[in-house]
């Protein structure tokens, strides 16, 4: 039932911009794309959500191309505290259910 | 608001025992779900519910039962615990939009760490 594909891990340094891309070829017409952040021993936390084009909030930006088959989470000027696992989330189109399936997640390690 | 609460925080079971993990939310959310997360892995959907009286299976439903008698509560039952069910269990809830476009901001509980010996 895997519906998203992300890089398993990424490394960065403090102050750099990090871009994490998620592939979601079977995204449903009415589905939003949502990104979550998870620290060890905690539940995931909402970061950003979008439908198409670009969305920006105080934490991140989300870029979605016209075909919506992928999305890119952009974290500006990361710090050590951004070390976490990042998940992108879309709906389940194939079965017609509104189940919400997480991808494998991307483990981001920020170095000093 | 307390958000999403889960009890217990930790639990150790012996193989074959049964137990119920509790989940409650006070945000009047229609949608609730249960995930499990094995060490170093992503979250896998066990069961979910789009409203009181309605439940459906996720990716890994075997060995688990759920019910949704109220909007607030969504308990997860392990009928006969097995070592393979050792995991961290997260409950989540979200509001379902009345419009055609589905928004998806889930709120997660703190998790229940379950060990089956």
HADDOCK unambig.tbl for C-alpha pairs under 7 A between the chains (distance, minus, plus):
assign (segid A and resid 1 and name CA) (segid B and resid 59 and name CA) 6.74 0.50 0.50
assign (segid A and resid 30 and name CA) (segid B and resid 100 and name CA) 6.63 0.50 0.50
assign (segid A and resid 30 and name CA) (segid B and resid 101 and name CA) 4.75 0.50 0.50
assign (segid A and resid 30 and name CA) (segid B and resid 102 and name CA) 5.86 0.50 0.50
assign (segid A and resid 31 and name CA) (segid B and resid 101 and name CA) 6.54 0.50 0.50
assign (segid A and resid 31 and name CA) (segid B and resid 102 and name CA) 5.57 0.50 0.50
assign (segid A and resid 32 and name CA) (segid B and resid 102 and name CA) 6.48 0.50 0.50
assign (segid A and resid 32 and name CA) (segid B and resid 103 and name CA) 5.92 0.50 0.50
assign (segid A and resid 32 and name CA) (segid B and resid 104 and name CA) 6.78 0.50 0.50
assign (segid A and resid 34 and name CA) (segid B and resid 104 and name CA) 6.85 0.50 0.50
assign (segid A and resid 42 and name CA) (segid B and resid 110 and name CA) 5.85 0.50 0.50
assign (segid A and resid 43 and name CA) (segid B and resid 90 and name CA) 6.71 0.50 0.50
assign (segid A and resid 43 and name CA) (segid B and resid 108 and name CA) 5.51 0.50 0.50
assign (segid A and resid 43 and name CA) (segid B and resid 109 and name CA) 6.16 0.50 0.50
assign (segid A and resid 43 and name CA) (segid B and resid 110 and name CA) 5.49 0.50 0.50
assign (segid A and resid 43 and name CA) (segid B and resid 111 and name CA) 6.45 0.50 0.50
assign (segid A and resid 44 and name CA) (segid B and resid 108 and name CA) 6.32 0.50 0.50
assign (segid A and resid 46 and name CA) (segid B and resid 105 and name CA) 6.53 0.50 0.50
assign (segid A and resid 46 and name CA) (segid B and resid 106 and name CA) 6.95 0.50 0.50
assign (segid A and resid 99 and name CA) (segid B and resid 58 and name CA) 6.94 0.50 0.50
assign (segid A and resid 101 and name CA) (segid B and resid 45 and name CA) 6.45 0.50 0.50
assign (segid A and resid 102 and name CA) (segid B and resid 43 and name CA) 6.09 0.50 0.50
assign (segid A and resid 102 and name CA) (segid B and resid 44 and name CA) 6.83 0.50 0.50
assign (segid A and resid 103 and name CA) (segid B and resid 42 and name CA) 6.95 0.50 0.50
assign (segid A and resid 104 and name CA) (segid B and resid 42 and name CA) 5.06 0.50 0.50
assign (segid A and resid 105 and name CA) (segid B and resid 42 and name CA) 6.14 0.50 0.50
